[in-house]
Amino acid sequence: MTRHIADRSHESSSGRTQYYTRQERESGLHPAIAALRMRPRIRNSEEANRRAAEFARIERGHRV
């Protein structure tokens, strides 16, 4: 005779609490993400283009 679907051990009842606490802990904002959001953005596209141009110049091996 097989067990009824409602016949479960009560040992796994703490697993639900552990899952909930893990989910709450991981749902918080990671400090690295918060630091990235606090960084100032480059407002001038000309400044961003100049930075890319400097990296390309360095990559090609050109010196000033």
Secondary structure, DSSP 8 states (H G I E B T S, - for coil): ----TT---GGGHHHHHHHHHHHHHHTS--HHHHHHHHS-----HHHHHHHHHHHHHHHHT---
